[in-house]
Amino acid sequence: MGVEPTRDALVERNRLWGRLEQAVAGLPAPPATPVAVVDLDAFDANAEDLARRADGTPVRVASKSLRVPALVARALARPGFRGVLAYTVAEALWLHRQGLCDDVVVAYPSVDRVALAELVASPSAAAAVALMVDDVAHLDVVDALRASKAVQVRVVLDVDAGLRLAGQHVGPKRSPLHDGAGVAALAAEVTRRDGFRLVGVMTYEGQVAGVPDDVPGERARSAVVRRMKAASVRQLAARRAEVARALAPHGPLELWNSGGSGSVETSAADPHVTEVAAGSGLLVPGLFDHYRSFRPRPAAFFAVPVTRRPAPGVVTVHGGGLVASGPPGPDRQPVPWCPPGLELTALEGAGEVQTPLTGHPAAGLGIGDLVWFRHAKSGELFEHVREVHLVSGSEVVETVPTYRGAGQAF
């Protein structure tokens, strides 16, 4: 962000602008704003690239990064993709009821007693959904909800995959399970209890998968990030081997999930890993622009109209402040994308009700014209809209509901 695009990149963005404008202009009625669009040509190209990078290791679709049932189904229909990595138990159950997927791993531990009670009461749901745990307390919550243990609950252990260096932990603060001894102790408790079956392990290396490492204008920092990633990959290979040895007495596993869109190759190369997870790499939000390992195509966009021209060289759009989660900073703001050359202002940034923009294209924009943005993170965009227009070429081929449009909020 803040780096001047190349001439070729500007040409490509102007072509994209023309395609998006033509596509929404062809809708039978003006769309509600923000207008959310997914470029299926880019989506499919990204999916093909993810499968190529996985090199035969199945890719589990991270639904948190999509949140559009039709896109989850589209990814699952492609060669190289298998199963869903869901955010919540409620979402996993809904995906199963809708017939979208019968192989769902919930990526995070849950204490949602309503959803868990539904799971333990349904043999078909329990066979389709695997719960994530990293503490005996997670097992206790499930046991407290059932009078009978006839329905077996499938369990995956979440093992910390952060880089441990000089007493510091680099990576997501996820699981308290750090080594073979801790993993073995929890595995023994799972296998000891009636009504549970240990089916897998997850090792998500967010410090590798989710950190850009080839940022223009930040050569020194990017070099440090790449060294950190390489060290993490080496250390994690040894820790996975340790965990595998610790789990060997507890029987064979169905799955070992790892990786993310930014670490598909290194995760798939580990012999213990049976599947990789990816979702952001399908839509490519702003935070995924600068990786050395892949060159994806942005596929998800939203547009809001110009409603004011408060000063020469300035336009104000209606809303636009769809800010991403994570540590607050400029990189969490949406990126003005089309027409290229627009910029957020330092004083106001992206606002909930209005967003002023500067830059040379502002002079040519009139009241009612659309400005197209990219969200900083994947999936979060679709919490703000009920429908998404799927575009191929310069035509809307289908308009589909988001989770929110389907009446769901996970």
C-alpha positions in Angstrom: 0.0 0.0 0.0 1.2 3.5 -0.8 3.5 2.2 -3.5 3.0 3.4 -7.1 1.7 0.6 -9.3 3.6 -0.3 -12.5 2.3 0.7 -15.9 1.1 -2.8 -16.6 -0.7 -3.0 -13.2 -2.4 0.3 -14.0 -3.5 -1.0 -17.4 -4.9 -4.2 -15.8 -6.7 -2.2 -13.1 -8.3 0.1 -15.7 -9.5 -3.0 -17.6 -10.9 -4.4 -14.4 -12.7 -1.1 -13.7 -14.3 -1.2 -17.1 -15.4 -4.8 -16.6 -16.9 -4.2 -13.2 -18.7 -1.1 -14.3 -20.2 -2.9 -17.4 -21.2 -5.8 -15.3 -23.2 -4.0 -12.7 -24.6 -1.6 -15.3 -26.2 -4.6 -16.9 -28.2 -5.6 -13.8 -32.0 -5.2 -14.1 -32.1 -2.7 -11.2 -29.5 -0.6 -9.6 -27.9 -2.7 -6.9 -27.9 -1.8 -3.2 -24.7 -0.4 -1.9 -22.2 -1.4 -1.0 -22.1 -3.5 -4.2 -20.1 -6.7 -3.6 -18.6 -8.5 -6.6 -16.5 -11.6 -7.0 -14.6 -12.0 -10.3 -15.0 -15.7 -11.0 -12.2 -15.7 -13.6 -9.8 -14.6 -10.9 -11.3 -16.9 -8.3 -10.9 -19.9 -10.5 -7.3 -18.9 -11.4 -6.5 -18.6 -7.7 -8.0 -22.0 -7.0 -6.0 -23.6 -9.7 -2.9 -22.0 -8.4 -3.6 -23.2 -4.8 -4.0 -26.7 -6.0 -0.8 -26.5 -8.0 1.1 -25.2 -5.0 -0.4 -28.0 -2.8 1.1 -30.5 -5.3 -1.4 -33.3 -4.7 -2.1 -32.6 -1.0 -5.9 -31.9 -0.6 -6.9 -28.3 0.1 -9.5 -27.9 2.8 -11.6 -24.7 2.2 -11.4 -22.2 5.0 -15.0 -21.0 5.0 -14.2 -18.0 7.3 -12.4 -16.5 4.4 -15.4 -16.9 2.0 -18.8 -16.7 3.9 -20.7 -17.2 0.7 -22.2 -20.7 0.3 -22.0 -20.7 -3.5 -18.3 -19.9 -3.4 -17.6 -22.6 -0.8 -19.4 -25.0 -3.2 -17.5 -23.7 -6.2 -14.2 -24.3 -4.5 -15.2 -27.8 -3.3 -16.2 -28.8 -6.8 -12.7 -28.1 -8.1 -10.0 -30.8 -8.4 -7.6 -30.7 -5.4 -10.1 -29.4 -2.9 -11.8 -31.5 -0.2 -13.7 -30.6 3.0 -14.4 -27.4 4.9 -12.5 -25.8 7.7 -15.4 -23.9 9.5 -15.3 -21.2 12.1 -18.1 -22.3 14.5 -20.1 -25.5 15.3 -23.3 -23.7 14.3 -21.8 -23.0 10.9 -20.6 -26.6 10.5 -24.0 -27.9 11.3 -25.7 -25.5 8.9 -23.3 -26.5 6.1 -24.1 -30.1 6.8 -27.9 -29.5 6.8 -27.7 -27.6 3.6 -25.9 -30.5 1.9 -22.9 -28.4 1.2 -20.3 -30.6 2.9 -20.2 -33.8 4.9 -16.6 -33.3 5.9 -16.3 -30.3 8.2 -13.5 -29.6 10.7 -14.3 -26.7 13.2 -11.1 -24.7 13.4 -11.6 -23.3 16.9 -12.7 -24.8 20.2 -16.4 -24.1 21.1 -18.5 -23.6 24.2 -21.7 -23.0 22.2 -23.9 -25.3 24.2 -26.9 -25.0 21.8 -24.9 -26.0 18.8 -23.0 -28.7 20.7 -26.2 -30.2 22.0 -27.5 -30.4 18.4 -24.3 -32.1 17.4 -24.3 -34.8 20.1 -28.0 -35.5 19.4 -27.4 -36.2 15.7 -25.5 -39.2 14.5 -25.3 -37.9 10.9 -24.0 -34.5 12.1 -21.5 -36.0 14.5 -20.2 -38.2 11.6 -19.7 -35.2 9.4 -18.3 -32.7 11.9 -15.0 -32.8 13.9 -14.5 -30.6 16.9 -11.3 -28.7 17.7 -10.0 -29.1 21.3 -6.9 -28.1 23.2 -8.0 -28.5 26.8 -9.8 -31.1 28.9 -12.4 -28.5 29.7 -13.6 -28.6 26.0 -14.4 -32.3 26.5 -16.2 -31.5 29.8 -18.5 -29.0 28.0 -19.6 -31.7 25.5 -20.0 -34.4 28.2 -22.2 -32.0 30.3 -24.7 -31.8 27.4 -25.5 -35.4 26.9 -27.2 -38.1 28.9 -26.0 -40.8 26.5 -22.6 -41.3 24.9 -24.0 -43.4 22.1 -23.2 -40.7 19.5 -19.4 -40.5 19.1 -17.9 -37.1 18.8 -14.9 -36.7 16.5 -12.1 -34.7 17.9 -9.1 -32.8 16.4 -6.3 -31.6 18.6 -5.1 -28.0 18.0 -1.3 -27.9 18.6 0.5 -24.6 18.8 2.7 -24.0 15.7 4.2 -20.7 16.6 8.0 -20.1 16.4 9.7 -20.3 19.8 12.9 -18.3 19.7 15.0 -17.0 22.6 12.1 -17.4 25.0 9.7 -15.5 22.7 6.6 -16.8 20.9 6.1 -15.6 17.3 2.7 -16.4 15.8 -1.0 -16.6 16.7 -1.7 -17.2 20.4 -3.9 -20.3 19.9 -3.2 -23.5 21.8 -1.6 -24.3 25.1 -0.4 -27.6 23.6 3.3 -27.0 22.7 5.1 -30.3 22.8 4.7 -34.1 22.6 4.1 -34.6 26.3 1.2 -32.2 26.4 -0.4 -33.5 23.2 0.0 -37.1 24.4 -1.7 -36.3 27.8 -4.8 -34.8 26.1 -4.9 -37.5 23.5 -4.9 -40.1 26.3 -7.9 -38.3 27.9 -9.8 -38.2 24.6 -9.3 -41.9 24.0 -10.1 -42.8 27.6 -13.5 -41.1 27.6 -16.5 -42.9 26.1 -18.2 -41.0 23.3 -15.1 -39.4 21.8 -12.8 -40.4 18.9 -9.5 -38.8 18.1 -9.3 -38.3 14.4 -6.7 -35.6 13.7 -4.3 -32.8 14.5 -4.1 -29.2 13.4 -0.9 -27.1 13.3 -1.6 -23.7 11.9 1.5 -21.6 11.3 0.0 -18.2 11.0 3.4 -16.5 11.3 4.2 -18.2 8.0 0.9 -18.3 6.2 -0.4 -14.8 7.1 2.6 -12.4 6.9 3.6 -10.7 3.7 7.3 -11.1 2.9 7.9 -9.2 -0.3 6.6 -5.7 0.4 7.7 -3.0 -2.0 9.7 -0.3 -0.2 10.4 -2.6 2.8 13.3 -4.7 1.6 15.0 -5.0 4.9 11.9 -5.9 6.9 10.8 -8.4 4.2 14.2 -10.1 4.4 13.8 -10.4 8.2 10.3 -11.9 7.7 11.6 -14.4 5.2 14.3 -15.5 7.6 11.7 -15.8 10.4 9.5 -17.9 8.1 12.3 -20.2 7.2 13.3 -20.7 10.8 9.7 -21.4 11.7 9.3 -24.0 8.9 12.4 -25.9 10.1 11.4 -25.8 13.8 7.8 -26.9 13.0 9.0 -29.9 11.0 10.8 -31.2 14.1 7.9 -30.4 16.3 5.4 -32.2 14.0 7.7 -35.2 14.1 7.7 -35.1 17.9 3.9 -34.8 18.1 3.5 -37.7 15.7 5.7 -39.9 17.9 3.7 -38.9 20.9 0.4 -39.7 19.2 1.5 -43.1 17.7 0.2 -45.2 20.7 -3.2 -43.6 20.3 -3.9 -45.1 16.9 -3.8 -43.8 13.3 -5.2 -40.4 12.5 -7.6 -39.5 9.7 -6.1 -36.1 9.1 -3.3 -33.7 9.9 -4.3 -30.2 8.9 -1.8 -27.4 8.5 -0.9 -24.3 6.5 -2.8 -21.4 5.0 -2.9 -19.5 1.7 0.6 -18.1 2.3 2.3 -21.4 3.4 0.7 -24.1 1.1 4.0 -25.3 -0.3 6.0 -25.7 2.9 3.0 -27.3 4.8 2.3 -29.7 1.9 5.9 -30.7 1.8 5.9 -32.0 5.4 5.3 -35.8 5.3 3.1 -35.7 8.4 0.6 -33.2 6.9 -2.3 -34.8 5.0 -4.2 -31.6 4.0 -3.7 -27.9 3.9 -6.2 -25.2 4.6 -6.8 -22.2 2.3 -9.4 -19.5 1.8 -7.9 -16.1 1.6 -5.9 -17.1 -1.4 -9.2 -17.6 -3.4 -10.3 -14.0 -3.0 -7.0 -12.3 -2.3 -7.7 -9.3 0.0 -5.3 -6.4 0.4 -3.2 -8.0 3.1 -2.3 -10.8 0.7 -0.7 -8.6 -2.0 2.9 -9.0 -1.3 4.1 -12.6 -1.0 7.2 -14.1 -2.6 5.7 -17.6 -2.8 2.7 -16.7 -5.1 1.3 -14.0 -7.3 -2.5 -14.3 -7.0 -5.2 -12.2 -8.6 -7.6 -10.0 -6.5 -11.1 -11.5 -6.9 -13.3 -9.7 -4.4 -14.4 -6.0 -4.6 -17.0 -3.7 -3.2 -18.2 -0.4 -4.5 -19.9 2.6 -3.0 -21.2 5.8 -4.8 -19.8 9.3 -4.8 -22.2 11.5 -2.9 -20.3 14.7 -2.4 -17.6 16.8 -4.1 -16.5 18.9 -1.1 -13.5 20.6 -2.7 -11.5 20.5 -5.9 -9.7 17.2 -6.2 -11.7 15.6 -3.4 -14.8 13.3 -3.6 -16.7 11.7 -0.7 -18.3 8.3 -1.1 -21.2 6.9 0.9 -19.8 4.6 3.6 -16.7 2.6 2.7 -15.3 2.1 6.2 -15.2 -1.7 6.1 -12.2 -2.0 8.3 -10.5 -5.4 9.0 -9.9 -7.1 12.3 -6.4 -7.4 13.8 -4.0 -4.8 15.2 -5.3 -1.3 14.2 -3.3 0.3 11.5 -3.4 1.7 7.9 -3.1 -1.8 6.5 -6.5 -2.7 8.0 -8.3 -0.1 6.0 -9.9 -1.0 2.6 -7.9 -0.2 -0.5 -9.3 2.2 -3.1 -8.8 0.2 -6.2 -10.8 1.6 -9.2 -10.3 4.1 -10.7 -6.6 3.7 -9.8 -4.9 6.6 -8.2 -7.5 7.4 -5.5 -6.2 7.6 -1.9 -7.7 7.7 1.6 -7.1 10.9 3.6 -4.9 10.7 6.7 -7.3 12.8 8.8 -10.5 10.7 8.2 -9.5 7.4 6.6 -12.3 5.0 5.7 -15.4 6.0 7.6 -18.6 4.2 8.5 -20.9 6.8 6.9 -18.6 8.6 4.5 -15.1 8.3 3.1 -13.3 11.2 1.5 -10.8 10.4 -1.3 -8.1 12.4 -3.1 -6.0 11.8 -6.1 -6.1 12.7 -9.8 -9.1 10.5 -10.7 -11.3 12.5 -8.2 -11.6 15.4 -10.7 -13.4 13.1 -13.2 -15.8 11.5 -10.8 -19.4 12.8 -10.5 -22.2 12.4 -8.0 -23.4 8.8 -8.3 -20.3 7.3 -9.8 -19.0 4.2 -8.1 -15.6 3.8 -6.5 -14.4 0.2 -6.1 -12.4 -1.0 -3.1 -10.7 -4.1 -1.9 -11.2 -5.2 1.7 -8.0 -5.8 3.7 -9.1 -9.3 4.8 -10.9 -12.1 3.1 -14.4 -13.0 4.1 -15.1 -10.1 6.4 -16.4 -8.0 3.5 -19.4 -10.3 3.2 -20.6 -9.7 6.7 -21.7 -6.3 5.4 -23.8 -7.4 2.5 -26.7 -9.8 1.8 -25.8 -10.7 -1.8 -22.8 -11.0 -4.0 -22.7 -10.5 -7.8 -20.6 -13.2 -9.5 -18.9 -11.8 -12.6 -17.3 -13.6 -15.5 -15.7 -11.3 -18.1 -17.9 -8.2 -17.9 -21.2 -9.9 -17.1 -23.0 -10.8 -13.9 -23.7 -14.5 -14.3 -25.4 -15.0 -10.9 -26.3 -13.1 -7.8 -26.0 -15.3 -4.7 -26.6 -14.8 -0.9 -23.9 -14.4 1.6 -24.2 -16.1 5.0 -26.0 -12.9 6.2 -28.3 -13.0 3.1 -29.2 -16.6 4.1 -30.2 -15.4 7.5 -27.0 -16.7 9.2 -24.6 -14.9 11.5 -21.8 -17.2 12.6 
